[in-house]
Amino acid sequence: MLQESEGQISPLSTEKSQDSFPETGGIDGSAKIPAFLLVIWGIGAAVMALGFFLAYQRSLREFRTSLPVSDELILRWLKEHPLKRKLSVRYSDRIASPSPTACCGR
């Protein structure tokens, strides 16, 4: 804070105010971020992670209701292009576009 007296500006105090927000710094202390912003960021990150987890669970439920495809062209392509992992081609009336899915090594 600055104090103006007789046209000159001088600092009121060089000491840190007691009512300021606690700050955290980087490794070298150059980047100071108020602690309440870190708390808000952490809450936002947790909400986003929960949202992604719930969306994944909903999609996994949809995937489990799908049926295996028995089209000759697809089965022939799978035989001609062997993979290290087993690939399952499935069909669902609820999902309009193809999507590769690997569920935790299953």
Secondary structure, 3 states (H helix, E strand, C coil): CEEEECCEEEECCCCCCCCCCCEECCCCCCCCEEHHHHHHHHHHHHHHHHHHHHHHHHHHHHHHCCEECCCHHHHHHHHHCCCCCCCCCEECCCCCCCCCCCCCCC
